Structures are given as structure tokens and as C-alpha cells.
């Protein structure tokens, strides 16, 4: 499997555990929607994973990450960050924080509420969940009859953000509808440029893929080249699935956790958003620790580093008791392959 050139640059960092490069924080487990394939809102209602980051705690993490080389990018996710009561206060703090070098900041949201365009320019990236542009399909997939997807498109246009992206979870119910989504994004793209329209094949038993899903998904990927809006289809999802389930994958350790993390709303710390269950099943056996507990026991300035030092890459692909062969995605696999290849190279001078 060919390794993408931009990801190749992170190979030695992922191998040597120099420091985190990127991460995600579920700032709140609360959400405005009840998406059919999502586990997060179910975990919140049941209490399996319920929580919220206090403002000082997230600020402490950000300060540590700002002092950490080579950290580059943090995503606020959930739940939905618009349901986090401290979002405005955090952005005001972030805008005024000039002590350290700031990294790039992203928000993942369904954009069911009107944002403040001026304040949201603080974000480097805004990623909007958009599973349909037809209200009936949108309500069926996202469990939300109150939100009109055309209003979401209106908010995106009004926001006019330079780093605007969309994320569509592709399931049997909206696979054919993705062409209409692309049409709507094409119109929006001419008014407000879209950085990328990401189409992700749904994961988990609630998705209910039929036997013809993958062939139709691959056809969609080919057809998407006809639209000018940039898409994620260049990242071959089918090739990723085939490799993760192959014998060759069994010798590839999960190096992604050496440069990335996913923090749950209750502070639990995972090596990636897949193991940590952002919208999908959370896998406690892959939990590294808990950030809140680390801060309570020792100084916050080194809490993330201590959690990183605790992580050890293991070969999970092909193991029946691990979910990685089924859930691993293109970018995480690319990091693992790049670091695995880098493990065989040594620089000598001259």
C-alpha cells in the first residue's frame, strides 16, 4: 500500500514517540442529535461515558500542548462542542493567549445552532457533519426532525470560514443520496470555498451494510471526480479495509498512538479516535489512562506526556479480541505503515 507523502513526513516522529503531533478532545458528551449509527449519545444517556471538560482543565491541556514540540493540531469534538457551555469563554481565552506558540484548532459540529462568524474565525478548521440535504433522509439518519439541512448549509455560507469542511457518514440510507449532497456542496463551494468534503463509510453493526454496499461506494468514489469540490475519495477506503484484514497487516504495530490521542468527555485517554469511540463503540481495553486523574495526582503541565509515555505500540491487526482490523481508517493505517517502514532505516553521516 503506497504511503501518502505528507504522512510520510511524520514517520520517525511516530516511531520515536518524540511528542504528540495532533489530538482530539470530546469537550462534552452532550449532543443535539441522536444519529442512528452513533454510540456517543447513547453512552451519554446511559451513563456509560458521560462528562464534560471544565474550562481550566482544557486550558491546562492546551498550555502543555503549546509547550510541546512538535504538537500541531487539536480538534474539539463531542457530543457536539456547541453543547459545551464554555465554548465562547474558551475561544475568548484562546484569542488572548500569546505566551506560547499556538497550534491549529478545529471544531467538529453538526452546526445545529447559529455560530458567531467573527468569533469562529479563531478556528483554523470547521468540520460540519452533513449526512443529507433532504430533510426526510437527514432526520432518519441523524434522529433530528428539528434541524433542516438547508439551514445547516445556510449557516455554513453565513460563516464563510476559510477552513470549511464537511463530513458525511455513508450508509445504505444515504449512499445514493450522496450525489445530491455533492450537488449542494458544489453550489456552496462556488460561494464559500470548501476545503474538503469527507465521505466516510459507516462503521459498526448499526450501519447495516448490505452485500452490494462496497461496489456502490466505489462507484460513488469514481463519479465524485466529476464535481469540482475537493473530496476524500482519493484516500482509498476499500484498499484500507483489504490491507487491515490481510496477513501483511499482522506485523504492523499501531504507531498512531505515539503521535495522536483522543480524550473522552470523562477524561479517558485513548491512542486514536477509533479506539476511543468518537461516535462509534468505545473500547476500554485500549484505554491508556485518564487525564483528569493525572492532573489530580500530579502537575498538569506533564499529564499528557505521562500518558504518552505509558503507551506502547502493539500489533493488533488480525487479533480476534481487538477491533483494529475492522475499525482502522486510512490515515491511522498510513501512519502505522510509515513508521513501520521507518523502523528499518538508519541515517549515517556522511
Buried (B, 14 or more C-beta within 10 A) or exposed (E): BEBBEEBBEBBBBBBBBBBBBBBBBBBBBBBBBEBBBBBBBEBBEEEBBBBBBEBEBBBBBBBBBBBBEEBBBBBBBBBBBBBBEBBEEBBEBBEEEEEEEBBBBBBBBBBBEEBEEEEBBBBBBBBBBBBBBBBEBBBBBBBBEEBBBEBBBBBBEEBEBEBBBBBBBBBBBBBEBBBBBBEBBBEBBEEBBBBBBBBBBBBBEBBEBEEEBBEBBBEBBEEBEEBEBBBBBEBBBEEBBEBBBEEEBBEBBBBBBBBBBBBBBBBBBBBBBBBBBBBBBBBEEBBBBBBBEBBEEEEBBBBBBBBBEEBEBEBBBBEEEBBBBEBBBBBBBBBBBBBBBBBEEEEEEE
